[in-house]
Amino acid sequence: MRTIAFVPSSTDASAVAAVIGRARIWWHRYRHWQRRRATIRVLHGLSDRTLNDIGLDRSEIESVAWRGSEDRMPRGDVRLRYPFP
């Protein structure tokens, strides 16, 4: 009777590590997407008055959830976003 043993090579180990790395990246991106969708659902559930209190308009909910508020201009700010030279 013969016994067959599988001895993984270094290329097998690196391929497994690559698959695990890809799966980890996919999982993090998926979780991030879920958190954004949950944020959008919660913000859409708020009244217009509450949104106004936190400085958002209903039309801005998705863009703020997906892009963040760093590039958003505060209300009443009349400066040009991209000033002319």
C-alpha positions as a printed Julia matrix, in Angstrom:
85×3 Matrix{Float64}:
   0.0    0.0     0.0
   1.32   3.42   -0.97
   0.76   6.64    0.93
   0.56   9.82   -1.07
   1.58  12.94    0.77
   0.91  16.43   -0.43
   3.75  18.79    0.28
   2.79  22.36   -0.62
   5.37  24.27   -2.55
   6.21  27.92   -2.01
   4.23  28.84   -5.14
   1.17  27.13   -3.69
   1.58  29.08   -0.46
   1.97  32.37   -2.31
  -1.11  31.63   -4.41
  -3.13  30.91   -1.27
  -1.82  34.11    0.33
  -2.83  36.07   -2.78
  -6.35  34.63   -2.7
  -6.67  35.4     1.01
  -5.39  38.93    0.42
  -7.93  39.51   -2.35
 -10.73  38.12   -0.19
  -9.73  40.42    2.66
  -9.74  43.48    0.37
 -13.13  42.49   -1.04
 -14.54  42.0     2.46
 -13.33  45.42    3.65
 -14.78  47.11    0.58
 -18.09  45.29    1.04
 -18.31  46.31    4.71
 -17.5   49.9     3.79
 -20.29  49.84    1.16
 -22.72  48.43    3.74
 -21.87  51.21    6.22
 -22.42  53.86    3.56
 -25.79  52.38    2.6
 -26.81  52.28    6.27
 -25.8   55.94    6.64
 -27.89  56.87    3.61
 -30.9   54.98    5.01
 -30.62  56.71    8.38
 -30.19  60.17    6.86
 -33.15  59.66    4.53
 -35.2   58.77    7.6
 -34.55  62.16    9.2
 -36.89  65.1     8.77
 -35.91  68.08    6.62
 -35.67  70.19    9.76
 -33.25  67.77   11.42
 -31.15  67.59    8.25
 -31.07  71.38    8.16
 -29.9   71.41   11.8
 -26.9   69.26   10.91
 -26.19  71.34    7.81
 -27.41  68.98    5.11
 -29.98  69.26    2.4
 -31.87  66.13    1.36
 -30.29  66.36   -2.1
 -26.79  66.12   -0.56
 -27.27  62.9     1.4
 -25.88  60.44   -1.12
 -22.97  62.62   -2.24
 -21.92  63.24    1.36
 -22.24  59.54    2.19
 -20.16  58.45   -0.82
 -17.63  61.26   -1.14
 -17.55  62.65    2.38
 -18.0   66.23    3.4
 -14.4   67.41    3.04
 -14.97  68.88   -0.42
 -18.37  70.35    0.47
 -18.67  74.11    0.66
 -20.41  75.45    3.74
 -23.8   77.02    3.2
 -23.67  80.7     2.51
 -20.06  80.51    1.31
 -20.01  82.52   -1.92
 -16.38  81.94   -2.81
 -15.77  80.24   -6.12
 -14.92  76.59   -5.8
 -12.26  76.85   -8.51
 -11.19  80.49   -8.7
  -9.97  81.84  -11.97
  -6.24  82.64  -12.23
